[in-house]
Amino acid sequence: MFETLIEQSFTGTPAGAALLRLGAAVLMGGLIGFERALHGRNAGLRTHILVSLASCLFALLSIEILARFEGEVSDPLRLIEAVTAGVAFLAAGSIIVSGGSVKGLTTGAGMWLAGAIGLACGIGALALGALATLVALPILWALRNLSHKLDATAAEGAKTRAQDDEAR
């Protein structure tokens, strides 16, 4: 049964290629997020990683859907468009801007990723959804402290720059 679920999840892209692509998305999104966090931007390390991971999963799901529905007259990619738009709307509502501070970006990115994972499960690509979940959880847990340290460092740098500006 487990082998059947894995086979069903990787009709369009082999499992190894999917893992490589998801891992590359994490690495590349993480590099951009790390740079943004170092410069005190609100969308930092985890947010960029989750957005990159979710985008990769949506792309893999597009390939998977096309492989599964090959030759059919319908346009199964509309499903991804609908889920993406709906989840993006909900995610935007989780972002709060107050006094120059932005909160909820990682939550919004996580909701978007959860939408992609739900779509994977909905089309029967359970192993692909599980793989993305297994990649995302360590990002959220292990990088939380690093993300907060980068935020604190950036805030301290901004405070120092403001004090320097006042002294001039």
C-alpha positions as CSV (number, residue, x, y, z in Angstrom):
1,M,0.0,0.0,0.0
2,F,2.8,2.5,0.9
3,E,4.6,1.8,-2.4
4,T,1.3,2.4,-4.3
5,L,1.0,5.8,-2.5
6,I,4.5,6.7,-3.5
7,E,4.0,5.6,-7.1
8,Q,0.8,7.7,-7.3
9,S,2.6,10.8,-5.9
10,F,5.4,10.8,-8.5
11,T,3.7,10.1,-11.8
12,G,5.2,13.3,-13.4
13,T,8.5,13.7,-11.6
14,P,10.6,10.9,-10.0
15,A,10.9,11.1,-6.2
16,G,14.6,11.8,-6.3
17,A,14.2,14.7,-8.7
18,A,11.3,16.1,-6.6
19,L,13.5,16.0,-3.5
20,L,16.3,17.7,-5.3
21,R,14.0,20.4,-6.6
22,L,12.4,21.0,-3.2
23,G,15.8,21.0,-1.5
24,A,17.2,23.5,-4.1
25,A,14.1,25.7,-3.6
26,V,14.8,25.7,0.2
27,L,18.5,26.5,-0.3
28,M,17.9,29.3,-2.8
29,G,15.0,30.8,-1.1
30,G,17.0,30.6,2.2
31,L,19.9,32.5,0.7
32,I,17.7,35.3,-0.3
33,G,15.8,35.3,3.0
34,F,19.1,35.3,4.9
35,E,20.3,38.3,3.0
36,R,16.9,40.1,3.7
37,A,17.1,39.2,7.4
38,L,20.6,40.5,7.7
39,H,19.3,43.9,6.4
40,G,16.4,44.0,8.8
41,R,13.6,43.4,6.3
42,N,10.3,42.1,7.6
43,A,10.1,39.1,5.2
44,G,13.2,37.2,6.3
45,L,14.7,33.7,6.4
46,R,11.8,31.4,7.0
47,T,9.3,33.5,5.0
48,H,11.4,33.3,1.9
49,I,12.1,29.6,2.4
50,L,8.4,28.7,2.7
51,V,7.4,30.8,-0.3
52,S,10.1,29.2,-2.4
53,L,9.2,25.7,-1.2
54,A,5.5,26.3,-1.8
55,S,6.2,27.6,-5.3
56,C,8.3,24.6,-6.1
57,L,5.6,22.3,-4.8
58,F,3.0,24.1,-7.0
59,A,5.3,23.6,-10.0
60,L,5.7,19.9,-9.2
61,L,2.0,19.6,-8.7
62,S,1.4,21.2,-12.2
63,I,3.7,18.6,-13.7
64,E,1.9,15.9,-11.7
65,I,-1.6,17.1,-12.7
66,L,-0.6,17.2,-16.4
67,A,0.9,13.7,-16.3
68,R,-2.3,12.3,-14.6
69,F,-4.8,14.0,-16.8
70,E,-2.9,13.7,-20.1
71,G,-5.3,13.7,-23.1
72,E,-8.3,15.0,-21.2
73,V,-10.1,18.1,-22.5
74,S,-10.4,19.8,-19.2
75,D,-7.8,22.2,-17.8
76,P,-6.7,20.8,-14.4
77,L,-4.2,23.6,-13.8
78,R,-7.2,25.9,-13.0
79,L,-7.3,24.0,-9.7
80,I,-3.9,25.3,-8.8
81,E,-4.9,28.9,-9.8
82,A,-8.0,28.7,-7.6
83,V,-6.2,27.3,-4.6
84,T,-3.3,29.8,-4.9
85,A,-5.6,32.8,-5.2
86,G,-7.8,31.7,-2.3
87,V,-5.0,30.9,0.1
88,A,-3.1,34.0,-0.9
89,F,-6.1,36.0,0.1
90,L,-6.3,34.3,3.5
91,A,-2.6,34.6,4.0
92,A,-2.7,38.3,3.3
93,G,-5.2,38.6,6.1
94,S,-2.8,37.1,8.6
95,I,-0.2,39.8,8.0
96,I,-0.5,42.7,10.5
97,V,1.3,46.1,10.0
98,S,1.5,48.2,13.1
99,G,3.9,51.0,14.0
100,G,6.4,50.2,11.3
101,S,6.5,46.5,12.4
102,V,5.1,43.7,10.3
103,K,3.9,40.5,11.9
104,G,2.5,37.3,10.4
105,L,4.6,36.9,7.2
106,T,5.8,33.4,8.1
107,T,2.3,32.5,9.0
108,G,1.1,33.7,5.6
109,A,3.9,31.8,3.8
110,G,3.0,28.7,5.9
111,M,-0.6,29.0,5.0
112,W,0.3,29.2,1.3
113,L,2.5,26.1,1.7
114,A,-0.3,24.3,3.5
115,G,-2.5,25.1,0.5
116,A,0.0,23.5,-1.8
117,I,0.3,20.4,0.5
118,G,-3.5,20.1,0.7
119,L,-3.6,20.3,-3.1
120,A,-1.0,17.5,-3.3
121,C,-3.1,15.4,-1.0
122,G,-6.2,16.2,-2.9
123,I,-4.9,14.9,-6.2
124,G,-3.5,11.8,-4.5
125,A,0.1,12.8,-4.4
126,L,0.3,12.0,-0.7
127,A,4.0,11.2,-0.7
128,L,4.8,14.5,-2.4
129,G,2.8,16.4,0.2
130,A,4.4,14.5,3.0
131,L,7.9,15.2,1.6
132,A,7.2,18.9,1.4
133,T,5.9,18.8,5.0
134,L,9.0,17.0,6.2
135,V,11.1,19.6,4.5
136,A,9.1,22.5,5.9
137,L,8.9,21.5,9.6
138,P,12.6,21.6,10.3
139,I,12.7,25.0,8.5
140,L,10.1,26.3,10.9
141,W,11.5,24.7,14.0
142,A,15.3,24.7,13.5
143,L,15.5,28.2,11.9
144,R,13.2,29.9,14.4
145,N,16.0,30.9,16.8
146,L,18.4,31.9,13.9
147,S,15.6,34.0,12.4
148,H,14.9,35.8,15.7
149,K,18.6,36.4,16.3
150,L,18.9,38.0,12.8
151,D,15.8,40.1,13.6
152,A,17.4,41.3,16.8
153,T,20.7,42.0,15.2
154,A,19.0,44.0,12.4
155,A,16.9,46.0,15.0
156,E,20.1,46.8,17.0
157,G,21.8,48.0,13.8
158,A,18.8,50.2,13.0
159,K,18.9,51.6,16.5
160,T,22.6,52.4,16.3
161,R,22.1,54.1,12.9
162,A,19.3,56.2,14.3
163,Q,21.5,57.3,17.3
164,D,24.3,58.1,14.9
165,D,21.9,60.2,12.8
166,E,20.7,62.1,15.9
167,A,24.3,62.7,17.0
168,R,25.1,64.5,13.7
